[in-house]
Amino acid sequence: MPPLHHRLVFAFDPGVSPKSGGLPGLSVLRTVVNSINLFAIIAVVGALAVSLAAWAWGHYSGGHQAEANGKKGALVSAGAALGLGAANGIIAFFSALGSQVH
């Protein structure tokens, strides 16, 4: 094993960082992603309504399986809404955290 002062260090900083305006079509891509997020939130609202209806129907009809599936659907819909609403913040948080790694 060579002494510490003879070891080579292969670390290299490529100097890459995200910059706005580097490629054409960035505004179009943002618009598309925003539209996808809007459609997903609308779909989650529909899924939540259906899940709550199944939960209520299962509860009042004695259908324990329908009630359990309605509860699961409501919980998953709420989680999906949370994730969709927080997506930008989550990505910004981890991007900032990743930029601190040296």
ABEGO torsion letter per residue (X at the ends): XBBAAABBBABBBAGBBBBBGABBGAAAAAAAAAAAAAAAAAAAAAAAAAAAAAAAAAAAAGBAAAAAAAAAAAAAAAAAAAAAAAAAAAAAAAAAAAAABX
